[in-house]
Structure formats: C-alpha cells, structure tokens
Amino acid sequence: MRKLLILSSLFLITIFICCSCQLQEERTYTDAEVQTIFDNATKLWNGGAIEIVDTIYAENSVYHNADFMEAKGPAEIKEFVKWVYTAYPDFAVTLDEPMKFKDKIVITYKATGTNNGSSGENMPATGKKMSFNGVSISKIENGKITEEWNYYNQVPLYKQLGYKLVLVEEKPVKK
C-alpha cells in the first residue's frame, strides 16, 4: 500500500511538472542579432553615429517617438537623430539589458543631455540640463528593427528646460 502511494505521488508530481511547463514560441531573432542591435544602438545614442542607422533599421521600418513624431525608413530616422544631436549635442543614453519576447525586445533606458541647440520653431536653446527615463519596444525581423515604439514622459522633460504647459481654450464651434 505504501509503495502504491509513493508511486502514485511520483506519477502525479511528474504530470504536474509536465503540464505546467509551457513551450515558448520561437523567436524571430537570435541572441547574437539582439546583441548587435544593442551594441549599435549604444553607439548611435551615445555620440550620434548616424551611419549605424542602416545596420539597425530595416528599409521599411517605422520609428514612433512618444506622441510627437513618426519616422519612416532609415533616412527619416537619421533626420530625427540629427535633430536630437542639434538640440542636445551631449545627448547620451544608458540602456538596460533587453527583455526578449517572441518577435520583440523591450529596453528601458535613461537619457541625459544639455539643451544647447534649438529644439524647433519657438523653442530656442535653454542651456539647461535634462534627463528622463523611457522604454523602447522593438519588433525584429531578419536581424533588423522593423518597427519601434519609444515612450517617455515629455512633461517633466519640458519642465526641466523651463517650459510651461499652457492649455489652449477651445473656441465654441459656430453652427
């Protein structure tokens, strides 16, 4: 009786372990490809090595940056990188270790820089330092990023630069 109880317990434990283990879906990238992208992104965002964009992003890639712009393809992504380094010549990013999923990697990061260049129309250089934390979600196919979503909170960033958030009053619509 005791042997039967032990055998049945072992059998149940084995079934429990086998049933609780789930197979992970196969990734669309290799660890080596992720390491290459990570190393190249570090070079790109710590000195503005714009030529690296072509090695990181696919020809038909889309780069979504928070909620203020979208760049399509390496040429537009390069223009965005140029804009960043014009506004923040000392822009630097510390990337955390990537989290790997089926067809995406997620990287959290901290960015810093000094606003010594114009950020755009009606946004002259402030000479002030800024820093922010963000997250980047990248879809990878054939060793390159095909789509990337980059999120960070812009309100504290602009506050650090001395800007104020002003709500615009809506005018009534005439019927």
Secondary structure, DSSP 8 states (H G I E B T S, - for coil): -HHHHHHHHHHHHHHHHHHH-------SS-HHHHHHHHHHHHHHTTT--GGGHHHHEEEEEEEEETTTEEEEHHHHHHHHHHHHHHH-TT-EEEE---EE-SSEEEEEEEEEEE--S--BTTB-----EEEEEEEEEEEEETTEEEEEEEEE-HHHHHHHTT-------------
